[in-house]
Amino acid sequence: MKKVNRSVIVVRAKEPFLQWLNSLPDPGKFTLDEVNQDSTTFLLPEYENDSEMEKLLERYYPFIFEEELDGWWRDPDSWPSKRNMKTFKDWFDIEFHCMVFDLVDKPLMKFE
């Protein structure tokens, strides 16, 4: 087992995201439990304290926000136009973890 030089952020949808999703044309009707059944995680650089966590979030939230939207609805014209940090925090619960261990005996692979 090896510690990886990354941190993790777990992203879970909140009610405003669900309302947007369920307002789309023919999306089906989802619940928060269904949407969050398999939460998205992202590897980020390591951090040492809360202020560094906030800086990481400031840097990466635009990408994470768009990934979450795109994962459910591919048409960016239907995405909310206001995608600032406040909206991100209103739409998603986020959970940081600074300890990441690799339990697999194979090299990490990146897929584009």
N, C-alpha and C positions, 0 to 999 in steps of 0.2 A: 504494500500500500504506500502510495506516494502522495504527498501534499502537492497540489497544483498551484501555481502562482496566479490564481484568479480568485475572484469572488463571484457570488451568484445573486441574481435578483429574481425573485419569483413574482409573477404578475397575475393578479386575479381580478376579474371584472366585478364592477359594482353596478348598482341599479341604473345609473345614467347610461352606461354602455349597453345594458340589456334593453333599455327603452329605445335607444337608437337602433339596435339590431332588430328588434321586433317591429320597428316602424318601416323597415325596408320592404320593397315590393316582393311579395311571396317568399319571405324568409323562413316561414314556419314560425311557430311560437316556441321560444326557448324559456327555460328557467335559469336562474343564476347557478343552481346546482349543475345543470347540464352544461352550461358554458364553462364552468370552472372545474369540470370533472377531470380534465387533464391540463393543469395550469402550465403556462409557458414559463420557461426559465431562460435566462441569458447569462452568459459568462461575461464578467467585466474585469477590469484590472483590480488588483488587490487594493485594499484600503486599510487604514489603521484607526480611524476615529470617525465620529459622526459628521464632522465638517467635510471630510473627504467623501463620505457617502453622498452627501448632498451635492457636492461638485460632480461626482460621477453621474448622479441622476440628472443634473442640469445638462451634462454633456450628451447623455445617451437617450433621454426620454423621447426626443423627436423620432428617432429610429424605432424605439420600442412601441411608441404610440401607433406609428404607421404599420408596423408588423402585426400588431394586434388587430387593427382594422382590416388589413389585407387578408389576414387569416380567416376572416368571416365574410368579407365582401370585397371583391377585387376591383370594383369601380370607384376610383378616387373621387369622381365627381359627386358621389353620394356620401363621402366622408364628411364629418363636421369640419367647417372651415376654421373654427377656432380650436387650434390644437396647441395651446400653451401649457405651461407647467401646472397652472391651477386646474385646467380642464383635465389634464392627465391624472392629477391626484384625486379629482372628483370622480373620475370614471374607473380608476383602478386602485386596488390595494396592492401595496408593494412590500416585499419582505426581503431584506438583505441578509446574506450569509457570507462570512469571511473565511470560513474553513471549507476548502474543497479538496477532497481526496479522490484519487484515481485508483479504483480497485481492480482495474482490468490490466492484464499483462500484454496488451497490444498497444501500438502507437495510436495516438489520437489522429483522426482524419478530419479534414475540413472539406465540406461540400459547398460549392457555390450555387 
